[in-house]
Amino acid sequence: MAARTYILCPGQGAQAVGMGKDLYESFAVAREVFDRAKQILDWDLASICFNGPEERLNQTDVSQPAIFVASVASFRAALDAGVIDATAIAAYAGLSLGEYTALHLAGVFGFEEGVKLVAARGRHMQQAAVASPSGMVAVLGADEEAVATLCRDAAGGEVLVPANINAPGQIIVSGSSGACGRALAAAEAAGFKAVALKVAGAFHSPLMQPAADRMQAELDRVTFASPTTLVYSNVTASPHTSADSIKKLLVEQILRPVLWERTMKTLLADSQGRFVELCPGRSLAGLAKRINRRMPIDSAATAESIAQLKQN
């Protein structure tokens, strides 16, 4: 009997020029995913994924559909190669954008609907970011209580909130540009390391309300099914329960913190489970090591990593 498998789906920030290229060249099923995305979007997503330029790939309206498509392509390739047993998948979890990948793979909506939803999400979040000068700061070495205090003290009447509770000692805060600047100084003064992130704006904060409103309309146009396998919500760190509640939580996800550490603690408690991270990269494996260093995370991000899994 195959080990229970947990599929981990990366979010924005994991993108890199060249992602998915070897999958496209090595697996017909991956090539079909990228080619279908080109037809749906009416622009050559594969070319930007494979060749850049990096500045364009990093833009929110491109990186979100690019990561979604690359992740789906790697999942299909891993299934085709026999390194993932579909009947052994116990749950899916995706960080922020990756939650859409997880929901698609669990049968909540089709590939075309997924591509259109994540393209719209990226576009609306980019527009909201441009409309309100803002950013995000990684605070390293602090716990949730310390970061909550930092946000209250550094806000100065502007927006500043915890946005991603990623792992022990790694929390991202999100807010107005001025508040983010004060957060950098306050974190350093408190003895923590703080790094300004290269992002378009204050994701997972109230400044994304225009994007949340527009995504509500986008989601209302799509019929959702109940997931065939457990999918964890970023907002609750618990499995989704129904098709109707999924839409509500996806809107809330744009405004509220991603509870990734809590989700991963639940999954990593299954010492007999197997974890597979999809394309691109190994960002989620890095976060998992902060929670449980002894829990290996397999990678299906490249043709080479899939081949290595096949040999094991």
N, C-alpha and C positions, 0 to 999 in steps of 0.2 A: 504494500500500500504506500502510495506517494505521501511525502511529508506535507502537512498543511503549509500552503504557500500564501505569503502576503505580498501583494504587488504595490510598490511605492512609485508614485508619479511626481516628478519634479515640477517646481514652479518657476516663475519668472526670476531671472538672475542666473539660472543654470545654462543659459544659451551660450554657444561658442561657434565661431565660424568653422565649418567643416562637419557640423553635427549631422548625423544620418547619412553622410555620403557613402560610406562603405556598406551600410545596410542597403542603400538604394542599388549599389553595384552588385551586391552579393545575393539578395533575396528578391524574387519576383513579387512576393506579397508586400514587401516594403516599398518597392517601386510603384506598385499599384496605389498605395496609400498616398504617396507624394503626388503622383500624376492626377489622382482624383481630386486632391486638394487644389491643384492648379486650375482644374475645370470649375470647381465651386467658387473659388476666389476671383478667378479671371486675372490673376497675376502669378508670376513664377516664384512661389515660395521656396521651392527646392533650390533654385539658383542662389537666393539670398542665404539660405541655410548653409549651402556648400561653399559658396565663394565670397559671401559678404556683399558690400562692405560692412565691417563690424558696427559702425555707427548706425547703419540702417537696421541691422539685425537687433540691436539693443533698444530700438524704439519700441515702446509698449504696444503700439498697434501692429507691429510685425512680430515681436518676440513671443507674444501670447499664442497666436495661431501656429507659429513655427514650432514652439515647444510641444504643443498639443499634437501636431502631426508627427513630429519626430518620435514622440513617446508611443503613439499608436503604432507607428511603423516598426519600432523595436519590439513591441509586444507581439505583433503579428509574426515577425521574424523568429522570435523565441518560440512561439507556438509551432511554427513551421519546422523549426529545427528539432523540436521535441524536448527542449530544455525547460519548458513550462508545461505542466499537465493541467489543462483547463478544469478537470474534475477535482483537482486538489486545491484550487484557489479558495482560501477561507475568507479573505477580505481584501479590499482595495483602500488605499489612503493616498491622497494627493495634497501637496502643500499649495494653498491658494489656487492659482490657475490649475494646478495638478488635480484639484478636486473634480474639475470638469472632465479631465481624462479618465479618472477613476469611475465617474458616473457613466460615461460612454461605454467603458469596457464592461461595466456591470449591466448593460442593457437598458439604461434609463432613457437614452435618446440615441439616434443613429449618428453615423459619421458625418453626414452632410449637415445635420442640425448642429452637431458639436462644433464643426469648423466655423459655421456661421455665428454661433453663440460666442465662441472665444474671440473671433475677429471683431465682433461688435463690442465685447467687453474691453478688449484692448483699445479700441477706438474711443470708446466713451471715457475710459480711465485716462487716456492721453489728453483728451479735451478738458477733463476736469482738472488735471494737473496744470495744464497751460493757463487755465483761467484763474488759478490761485497759487502764487509762488509758495512752494512748500518742498519738503524733502523727508528723508528718513535717516536715522542715525543708529548704528549698531552699538549697543552698550555691552561690554564684555566684563565678566567677573561679578556681576550684580545679580541678586535674586529678584523675584517679582515684586516683593514689598519695597525694596530699595528703588527699583525703577519707577514704581507708582509714585513714590515720594519725590523722586527726581522730576517726574513729569509735572506734578503739582507745583513744585518750587520754581521750575524753569519756564512754565507756560507764559507767565507775565500777561495774562489776559488773552493770549492767543491759544490756538489749538496745539496740544502736545499730548499724545496718548501712547500707551503700549500697543504695538501693532502685530508683532510676531513673537510669540513665546516659543522659541525654537528648540532650546536645549538648556540644560543647566549652565548658567553663566553666559548665555547668548540670547539677548532680548533686543528686538528692534523697536525703536520708538518712531513715531510719525507725527508730523505737524507742520505748522507754518514755518517759513524760512527763518524768521527771527527767533522763534522758539527752539528750532533745531540748533541754531548757533549757540543759544544759551545752554541747551542740553549738553553740547560738546564740552563747554567750559565747566559746567556743574559736575558732569561725570568725572572729568579729570581731577577736579578739586576734591571729589569724594574718594579718589583712589582707584577709580575704574578706568578701563581703557574705552575710548569712544572713537568711532570711525564714521564719517559722513559717507553715505552710500550714493553711488552714481545711479540715481533713479529719477524718473520724470516728476514725481510728486509724492504726496503724503497718502500712500495706499493704506487701506484698512484704518481709515480715520474719518471723522465727520466731514472733512473737506472733500470726500468722494461722494457726497450726497447727490450731486447732479448725475454722476455715473450710475449710482444705485437706482435712481428714478428711471433712467433710460433703460437699464437692464431689466427692470421690472416689466416694461413694455415688451422687450425682446423675448423674455422668458414666457410671457403670457401667450405668445404666438406659437409656442411649441408644446406638443403633447408629450408628457413624461409618463413612463411606465415605472412601476415599482422595481427597485434593483433586484437582480437575480442572485446577487451575492452581497454580503455586507460592504457598505461604503461609509467611511467615517467622515463626519462633518467637521470642518475647521472651526465652526462657531461653538459647537457643543462638545467636541472631542468624543462623541458617541456615534454609533451607526445611525444613518438616516432611517426613518421609520415608514415614510409613505411618499408617494409621488407629489402630493400637494405640499407637504412640508418642505420638500427639497427646494422648490422654487423660493419659498419664503427665506430659507436659510442661505441660499445663494445670493439673494439681495443683501441680506444682513452681513454676509461674508465680506462684501466690499467695504463696509463701514466698521466692522468689529475685528478684534485681534484674532489671529490664527493660533489656535491652541495646539500646536504641533507637538510640543514636548509631552503633553498629557496623552495625546493620541498614541505616540510612539511608546510611552511607558506601558500602555495597555497591551499593545501588540508584542512588545519585546518581553513581556511577562510569560509568553508562550515559548518556553525554552526548547520545545520540540519543533517549533515553526521554522520555516525557511523564508527568507526575505529576498526579493528580487527588485532592484531599482532599474527603471526604464531610462531610455535616452532622454536628455543628454547628461553626461557627467556622473559624478559621484557625490554631489552635494548632500543628498539625504543620508548617505552612508556616513559622511563626516559628522552630521548631527547625531546620528544614532550612536556613534562611538562615545559621545559625551554622556549618553545615558547608560549604555551597557557596552563596555569595550570588548567583551568576549563574544558578542553576538555578530557573526559574519553577515554581511549583506552582499549577495551576488549581484553582478552587473550584467544587464542585457543591453548596454548602451551602444555597443559596437559589434561588428561582425566578428572581430577577434575575441571579445569577451564571451560572445555566444558560443564560439567554437571551443573556448576553454571549458565552458560549462558542459558542453557535450562530451568532452574527453573525461571529465570527472565522474 
